């Protein structure tokens, strides 16, 4: 439960006290992730050698706990499927092993053991193993300061749980203790929890319930860019969208922000977005000229990747859009990988296509395409050099519509600025009723298993609509008026 509270305390509350009738069905993508995680765990644990006490088949909890204590007091080297209990705390580590004569607990995960920066432990994994470490220490069989995760690369990553994690000096051990207290309060009904709208909500079985709650409360996470931490910082002075819209913010750019960690200009932008959400008929606008125009040739580019197959890049899609004397023409070009063996050739063909005409402008949405091409280059260095990738994504020729244009220079009367949201706002829609990157991954898994060409075609059509959406958003951006934030208060209200 501690890991659940770290990810989303509202989900933890609903899991314990929510009406089961309000649960959404578990998505096929989440089920695919579960299955991939289970298979990864089986492979990792099966590869462990001698000196293993395997308790995974002990169904009775009391028997498993007693067997775990017996194994901890034996000369065993590794314990699989142990059960740790102290008072109201329970831990079920995948592995407990001796390290320099001391027991250390860990888990097998199908994700990366480190955060996106590759330097710090992934928080939701770290608090889970920190919980195990504290249980081991309280049982007299380990240190509270060490734990590990075996990530998708199969390697052990050890965490120093006593190291400073936050600016206030709190360690992972400290954070875990706070989360444990929070979990008790949620369990006992003594502590209220708050939801927050974020990307992970798409994977949650309480998504419908939580979205309704947030909309009813006018929660500030309905504002694009306002996540849980910013919302929590805003709570004392602006506990809702309406309150933020009405907030008296100092006019001077040099004034001190009334919200810790949120600069004055950033706070003003959040207020402008709040006001857009509340203004009937509000229109998007640019804060300054965007410098965008239709090019003689545009290449709108999008990739599809499967994280369950070591981030296999299985499809590169390109909308080749040209302006000529007879008007506009469009051609969709795609390079598909039928499994891992086809990834290299699809990458090479895409590089050839994107670099053939250096006068063509390239458009993509978010940093994922560039990050993925850097990954592909490291996998297949014979295809191109790192410098080739950087030249391809030179901002003079390649424009990230999200991070180069939309986020820094525009405002929209929407709760997010995903390509799905903005493309639909400007009038474009996907042909598939289940259009999403997660669905594409599920379809690809089905295609690899079945070889059904109809499934392959469904993936291609979805990607084709993705790049057509990019073109629609570009056209919307070119037409966007440059204007000041809307007047306030509005004549009506939408929230």
C-alpha positions in Angstrom: 0.0 0.0 0.0 2.9 2.4 0.6 3.9 2.2 -3.0 0.2 2.9 -4.0 0.1 6.0 -1.7 3.4 7.2 -3.2 1.9 7.0 -6.7 -1.7 8.2 -5.9 -3.2 8.4 -2.5 -6.7 8.8 -3.9 -6.4 5.5 -5.7 -5.3 3.8 -2.5 -8.3 5.2 -0.7 -10.7 4.1 -3.4 -9.2 0.6 -3.5 -9.9 0.3 0.3 -13.2 2.2 0.6 -14.5 2.9 -2.8 -17.7 1.4 -4.3 -16.6 -1.5 -6.6 -19.4 -0.6 -9.0 -17.5 2.6 -9.8 -14.3 0.8 -11.0 -13.5 1.0 -14.7 -12.5 -2.2 -16.4 -8.8 -2.9 -16.4 -7.4 -1.9 -19.8 -5.8 -4.4 -22.1 -2.6 -2.3 -22.0 -2.4 -2.6 -18.2 -3.1 -6.3 -18.5 -0.3 -6.5 -21.0 2.1 -4.7 -18.6 1.1 -7.1 -15.8 1.8 -10.1 -18.0 5.1 -8.7 -19.1 6.1 -8.0 -15.5 5.2 -11.5 -14.4 7.2 -13.1 -17.3 10.2 -10.9 -16.5 10.0 -11.9 -12.8 9.8 -15.6 -13.7 12.9 -15.3 -16.0 14.9 -13.4 -13.4 14.0 -15.7 -10.5 14.5 -18.9 -12.5 18.1 -17.8 -13.2 19.1 -17.6 -9.6 21.5 -20.4 -8.7 22.3 -22.4 -5.5 21.5 -21.8 -1.9 17.9 -20.7 -2.5 14.9 -21.2 -0.2 11.8 -20.9 -2.4 8.6 -20.1 -0.4 6.4 -19.0 -3.3 4.2 -22.1 -3.2 3.3 -21.6 0.5 -0.3 -20.4 0.3 -0.9 -20.0 4.0 0.3 -16.6 5.2 1.2 -17.7 8.7 3.2 -20.7 7.4 5.0 -18.5 4.9 6.0 -16.0 7.6 7.3 -18.7 10.0 9.2 -20.3 7.1 10.7 -16.9 6.2 12.0 -16.4 9.8 13.4 -19.9 9.8 15.2 -19.2 6.5 16.6 -15.8 7.8 18.1 -17.7 10.7 19.6 -20.4 8.5 22.6 -20.5 6.3 20.5 -19.9 3.2 21.9 -17.4 0.6 18.6 -16.3 -1.0 15.0 -16.4 0.0 12.3 -16.2 -2.7 8.7 -15.2 -1.9 9.3 -14.3 1.7 6.8 -12.7 4.0 7.8 -10.0 6.5 5.4 -8.9 9.3 5.7 -6.4 12.2 2.6 -5.1 14.0 0.3 -3.7 11.2 3.0 -3.7 8.6 3.4 -6.4 5.9 6.0 -6.8 3.2 6.2 -9.4 0.4 9.7 -8.9 -1.2 10.4 -11.0 -4.3 14.0 -11.7 -3.0 15.8 -11.5 0.3 19.5 -12.2 -0.1 22.7 -12.0 1.9 25.0 -9.1 1.1 28.3 -9.1 3.1 26.7 -11.3 5.7 23.6 -9.0 6.1 20.1 -9.7 4.7 18.9 -7.2 2.1 15.4 -7.3 0.4 14.5 -6.3 -3.1 12.0 -6.6 -5.9 12.0 -7.6 -9.5 10.5 -4.8 -11.8 9.9 -4.7 -15.5 10.8 -1.0 -15.5 14.0 0.9 -15.1 15.3 0.9 -11.5 16.4 4.6 -11.8 14.4 7.7 -12.5 14.2 9.3 -16.0 17.5 11.2 -15.3 19.3 7.8 -14.7 20.8 9.1 -11.5 18.2 8.7 -8.7 16.2 5.7 -7.5 12.7 5.5 -9.0 10.6 6.7 -6.1 7.7 4.2 -6.1 10.2 1.3 -6.3 12.5 2.8 -3.6 9.8 3.4 -1.0 8.6 -0.2 -1.5 12.1 -1.7 -0.8 12.6 0.8 2.0 9.5 -0.6 3.6 11.0 -4.1 3.4 14.3 -2.9 4.8 12.6 -1.4 7.8 10.7 -4.7 8.4 13.9 -6.7 8.2 15.7 -4.4 10.6 12.8 -4.5 13.1 12.9 -8.3 12.9 16.6 -8.2 13.7 17.8 -9.4 10.3 19.0 -6.5 8.3 19.8 -2.8 7.9 17.1 -0.2 7.4 19.4 1.7 4.9 19.8 -0.8 2.0 17.5 -2.3 -0.6 17.7 -3.2 -4.3 15.7 -3.5 -7.5 16.3 -5.9 -10.4 15.1 -3.8 -13.3 14.3 -4.7 -16.9 18.0 -5.0 -17.7 18.3 -7.9 -15.2 20.9 -6.1 -13.1 20.7 -5.4 -9.4 20.5 -1.7 -8.6 21.2 -1.0 -4.9 19.6 2.0 -3.2 21.2 3.9 -0.3 17.9 4.5 1.6 19.6 6.8 4.2 20.8 9.3 1.5 19.3 12.7 1.3 16.4 12.7 -1.1 14.6 16.0 -0.7 15.9 19.6 -0.2 14.7 19.5 3.4 17.1 16.7 4.1 14.5 13.9 4.2 15.8 10.5 3.2 13.9 7.7 1.4 13.6 6.0 4.8 12.0 9.2 6.2 9.7 9.5 3.2 8.6 5.9 3.6 7.8 6.4 7.3 5.6 9.5 6.4 3.9 7.4 3.7 3.2 4.6 6.2 1.5 7.1 8.5 -0.5 8.4 5.5 -1.5 4.9 4.6 -2.7 4.2 8.1 -4.8 7.3 8.1 -6.4 6.3 4.7 -6.9 2.8 5.9 -8.6 3.9 9.1 -10.7 6.6 7.5 -9.0 9.3 9.6 -7.3 11.1 6.8 -8.8 12.6 3.6 -7.0 12.0 0.3 -6.9 14.2 -2.7 -6.8 13.0 -6.3 -4.8 14.8 -9.0 -5.2 14.7 -12.8 -2.1 13.4 -14.4 -0.9 11.1 -17.3 -1.0 8.0 -15.0 -4.7 8.4 -14.6 -5.2 6.8 -18.0 -4.0 3.5 -16.5 -6.1 3.6 -13.4 -9.4 1.7 -12.8 -10.8 4.7 -10.9 -10.2 7.1 -13.7 -13.9 7.9 -14.3 -14.7 8.4 -10.6 -11.7 10.6 -9.9 -12.2 12.8 -12.9 -15.8 13.4 -11.8 -14.5 14.3 -8.3 -11.9 16.7 -9.6 -14.3 18.4 -11.9 -16.9 18.8 -9.2 -14.2 20.3 -6.9 -12.8 22.5 -9.6 -9.4 21.1 -8.7 -6.4 23.0 -10.0 -4.8 20.0 -11.7 -7.5 20.5 -14.3 -5.3 23.4 -15.5 -2.7 22.3 -18.1 0.7 22.0 -16.5 -0.5 22.0 -12.9 0.5 18.7 -11.3 0.0 17.4 -7.8 3.0 19.2 -6.3 2.1 22.6 -7.8 -1.5 22.1 -6.8 -0.5 21.3 -3.2 1.7 24.5 -3.1 -1.3 26.5 -4.4 -3.8 25.1 -1.9 -3.3 27.7 0.9 -4.2 30.7 -1.4 -5.9 29.1 -4.4 -7.6 25.8 -3.6 -9.6 25.7 -6.9 -9.5 26.8 -10.5 -11.9 29.6 -9.6 -9.8 30.7 -6.7 -6.7 30.9 -8.9 -8.6 32.8 -11.6 -9.6 35.4 -8.9 -6.2 35.5 -7.2 -4.6 39.0 -6.9 -1.2 38.4 -8.3 1.4 41.3 -8.1 1.7 43.0 -11.5 5.5 43.6 -11.3 7.6 40.8 -12.9 10.1 41.3 -10.1 7.6 40.8 -7.4 8.0 37.8 -5.1 5.6 35.0 -5.9 3.1 34.1 -3.1 3.5 30.4 -3.9 6.7 28.7 -2.9 8.5 27.1 -5.8 6.3 28.7 -8.5 7.8 31.9 -10.0 5.6 34.9 -10.6 5.5 34.6 -14.4 4.7 30.9 -14.2 1.9 31.6 -11.7 0.4 34.2 -14.1 0.3 31.7 -16.9 -1.5 29.2 -14.7 -4.0 32.0 -13.8 -4.5 32.8 -17.5 -5.2 29.1 -18.2 -7.6 29.0 -15.3 -9.5 32.0 -16.7 -9.6 30.4 -20.1 -11.2 27.3 -18.6 -13.9 29.4 -16.9 -14.6 31.8 -19.8 -17.5 30.7 -22.0 -16.5 30.6 -25.7 -12.8 31.3 -24.8 -10.4 30.9 -27.8 -6.8 29.8 -27.8 -4.2 32.4 -28.5 -0.4 32.9 -29.0 1.5 35.1 -26.5 3.8 36.3 -29.2 4.2 35.7 -33.0 5.1 32.1 -33.5 7.1 32.5 -36.7 5.3 29.5 -38.3 4.3 29.2 -41.9 3.5 26.4 -44.4 6.7 25.0 -46.0 7.0 23.8 -49.5 7.6 20.4 -48.1 6.7 19.2 -44.6 7.5 15.8 -43.0 5.2 15.2 -40.0 6.9 12.3 -38.1 5.7 9.9 -35.4 6.9 6.6 -34.0 5.3 3.7 -32.2 7.2 1.8 -29.5 6.6 -1.2 -27.3 8.0 -0.9 -23.8 7.3 -4.5 -23.0 9.8 -5.5 -25.7 12.7 -3.4 -24.5 11.3 -0.3 -26.2 11.2 -1.9 -29.6 10.5 0.8 -32.2 8.1 -1.0 -34.4 6.7 1.7 -36.7 8.0 5.0 -38.1 5.2 7.0 -39.8 5.7 10.1 -41.9 3.1 12.4 -43.6 4.9 13.9 -46.6 2.9 17.2 -47.2 3.8 19.4 -50.2 2.7 22.7 -51.6 2.9 23.1 -55.3 1.5 25.1 -58.2 -1.6 22.8 -58.2 -2.2 23.0 -54.5 -1.4 20.7 -51.6 -0.6 17.0 -51.8 -0.2 14.4 -49.0 1.4 11.0 -49.0 1.8 8.8 -45.9 5.0 6.8 -45.7 5.6 4.1 -43.1 8.4 1.7 -42.1 7.3 -1.2 -40.1 9.3 -3.7 -38.0 7.8 -7.2 -37.8 9.5 -8.0 -34.5 13.0 -7.2 -33.2 14.8 -8.4 -36.2 13.1 -5.7 -38.4 13.9 -2.8 -36.1 17.3 -2.0 -37.6 16.1 -1.9 -41.2 13.0 0.2 -40.4 15.3 2.7 -38.6 17.8 2.8 -41.5 15.0 3.3 -44.1 13.5 6.1 -42.0 16.8 7.9 -41.6 17.3 7.7 -45.4 13.9 9.2 -46.0 14.1 12.0 -43.5 17.6 13.1 -44.6 17.1 12.8 -48.4 15.7 16.3 -48.8 17.5 18.8 -46.5 15.1 21.6 -47.5 12.0 19.7 -46.0 10.8 20.9 -42.6 10.3 18.1 -40.0 7.6 18.3 -37.4 7.1 16.0 -34.4 5.3 16.2 -31.0 7.3 16.0 -27.8 10.9 14.9 -27.2 10.1 11.2 -27.5 11.0 10.9 -31.2 14.5 12.4 -30.7 15.1 10.4 -27.6 14.1 7.2 -29.4 16.3 8.0 -32.4 19.3 8.4 -30.0 18.4 5.0 -28.5 18.2 3.5 -32.0 21.5 5.0 -33.0 23.2 3.4 -29.9 21.7 0.1 -30.9 22.7 0.3 -34.5 25.8 2.5 -34.8 26.4 1.2 -38.3 23.3 3.0 -39.5 24.4 6.5 -38.5 26.5 8.5 -36.1 25.3 10.4 -33.0 26.1 13.6 -35.0 23.7 12.5 -37.7 20.9 12.3 -35.2 21.7 15.7 -33.8 21.8 17.2 -37.3 18.4 15.5 -38.1 16.9 17.2 -35.1 18.6 20.6 -35.6 15.9 23.2 -34.5 16.5 25.1 -37.7 14.9 22.3 -39.6 13.1 20.1 -37.1 10.4 21.6 -34.8 9.0 20.0 -31.7 5.5 21.4 -31.8 4.8 20.7 -28.1 8.0 21.9 -26.4 9.2 24.5 -29.0 5.9 26.2 -29.7 2.8 25.1 -27.8 4.0 25.0 -24.2 6.2 28.1 -24.2 4.2 30.4 -26.4 0.5 29.5 -26.5 -2.6 29.1 -24.3 -5.6 26.8 -24.8 -9.0 26.5 -23.1 -8.2 22.8 -22.4 -7.0 20.8 -19.4 -4.0 19.5 -21.2 -2.1 20.1 -24.5 -1.7 16.5 -25.7 -1.9 16.0 -29.4 -5.2 14.1 -29.0 -6.7 17.1 -27.2 -5.5 19.9 -29.4 -6.0 18.0 -32.7 -9.6 17.4 -31.7 -10.0 21.0 -30.6 -9.0 22.2 -34.1 -11.5 19.7 -35.7 -9.4 16.6 -36.4 -10.3 13.2 -35.1 -9.0 9.6 -35.3 -10.8 7.0 -37.3 -10.3 4.3 -34.7 -12.7 4.6 -31.7 -9.9 3.1 -29.4 -7.1 5.4 -30.7 -4.2 5.6 -28.3 -0.5 4.8 -28.0 -1.4 2.2 -25.4 -3.9 0.5 -27.7 -1.3 0.4 -30.5 1.1 -1.5 -28.2 -1.7 -4.0 -27.4 -2.5 -4.4 -31.1 1.2 -4.9 -31.9 1.5 -7.6 -29.3 -1.6 -9.3 -30.8 -0.1 -8.9 -34.3 3.3 -10.5 -33.2 1.4 -13.4 -31.7 -1.1 -14.0 -34.5 0.5 -12.5 -37.7 -3.0 -11.2 -38.6 -2.5 -8.6 -41.4 -5.7 -6.8 -40.3 -4.2 -6.0 -37.0 -1.1 -4.7 -38.7 -3.3 -2.5 -40.9 -5.1 -1.1 -37.8 -1.7 -0.1 -36.3 -0.7 1.7 -39.5 -4.0 3.5 -39.8 -3.7 4.7 -36.2 -0.2 6.0 -36.9 -1.3 7.6 -40.1 -3.9 9.6 -38.2 -1.3 10.6 -35.6 0.8 12.3 -38.3 -2.3 13.8 -39.9 -3.1 15.2 -36.5 0.3 16.8 -36.3 -0.4 18.6 -39.6 -3.8 19.7 -38.3 -2.3 21.2 -35.2 0.4 23.0 -37.2 -2.3 24.6 -39.3 -4.2 25.6 -36.1 -1.0 27.1 -34.7 -0.4 29.1 -37.9 -3.9 30.5 -37.7 -3.7 31.3 -33.9 -4.2 35.0 -33.1 -1.6 36.9 -31.1 -3.5 38.5 -28.3 -3.3 39.4 -24.6 -4.9 37.1 -21.9 -8.7 37.3 -21.7 -10.4 40.0 -19.6 -11.5 39.0 -16.2 -14.1 38.4 -14.8 -16.0 36.8 -17.7 -19.7 37.3 -18.3 -20.5 33.7 -17.5 -18.9 30.7 -15.9 -18.1 27.1 -17.0 -16.7 25.7 -13.7 
